[in-house]
Amino acid sequence: MAIGRLEAEVLGAVQLLGKATARQVMEKVGRRHLAYTTVSTVLDRLYKKGMVARTRVVGRGGRKYLYQTASSPALRLSIVNMALDRLVNAFGPSIVPTIYDSLDKISKEEIEDIRSKIAKARGK
């Protein structure tokens, strides 16, 4: 499930805002000449891909949707894999040591959780 650059920007804005309307997302993305209808369409596509959840609410202008990122582990894994693929495609395999070096920022608890998940995936 690939997403484009604008979809990634919109998804990032929703993540930063927590819960947001299409107008709030549009303002957060902050691109000049980005139409409200474009943001609404992108949000709808992200919803259909299962990357955002939406709730119908009644506002001043009538009915609208309130969006938030879907919280499934599969979604997070998909986003991370897409980001890693883009990094490797952009910088080649030489980016892998840089990513590995950044693992120093992970807490011991998170490392143990990762080890546990790896062992479980390997059937150990």
N, C-alpha and C positions, 0 to 999 in steps of 0.2 A: 504494500500500500504506500505509494509514493505521494509526497505532497510537494507543491511548488513553493517558490519563494514567498509569494503573497500569502498563501495558506499558512506558511510557517510564521510569518510576521503576525498574522491575525491570531493564530493559536498562542503565540507568545504574549500578545496583548491580553488575551483572555486569561492566561495563566497569571500574569502580573496583577490584573484587576480582581481576580477571584470570581466574581459574578459581574456580568456586564451586559448591557444592551448593545445592539449593533452600533448605535450612535457613539456610545462610550468607547467601543473598540476602535471605531473610525478615528476618534479624537486621539486615542492612545497611539495608534499607528503613526499618525501625524504626517502622512504624505499629503503634499499639496495635490489638488485635483483628483483625489481618490473619492469616488462617488459613494454615497450611502448605500445605493443599490448594489454596488460591487461588493462592499463589505458584507451586506446581507446575503448575497449569493455565496460568497466564500464561507460564511458561517453555516449556511444550509448544507453546503458540500461537506464541511467538516463534521456536521451533525450526522449526515448520511454515512460517513466513513466511521462513525463511532468515536470520533476524537473529541467531540464536545457534547455535553448534555444541554438540554434546553427546557425551560419551564415557561408556560404561557402566563403572562401577567396582564392586568388591565392598567393602563397608564393614562396620562392626560390626552394623548392622541388616539386612544383606543387600545386595542390589543397589540401586544408585542411579545417578543421572547427575551428571556433573561438567560444568558449562556454561561456555562462554566466548563472547565476542562473535565473530561471523563477521567475517572481515577483508577481505571483498571491497570493492573500490572502489565498486561499485554500491550496496552497503549504506550506506557512508559518505555517498555522494551523496544517497541516499534520506533518511537521517536529517537531513542538513543542510537539504535542501529542505523537509522537514516542519517543522523548527524555524523556518526563514525564513517559511514560510507562516503559522505560528502567530503569529509576531511581527508580520507585516504585518496579519493579521486582528485582532490585539489592539490595535495602535497606529496602524494605517493607514499610508499611504505615507510619513508623516513619519519613520518609523523608518529608512528607507533611508539618509539622511545619517549617522545615528548608526552604522549598520553600516559605512558607507564610512569614517568617521573611525577606526574600530577597526582598519582595515587597516594603520595605522602600526606595529602590533605584529608584523607579519609580516616575517621576515628577507628579505634581498635574494635569497638562494638560492630561497626559497619563491616569491617574486614571479616570478623568472625561470622557475621550473617552471610556475607558473600561466599566464604569458604563452605558454610553449611549448605547453601544452595547449590554450589558446584558439586559437592559430595553427593547430594541427593540426586542431581541430574545424572551423575555418573553411576548411580546405583550403589553407592558405598554406604 
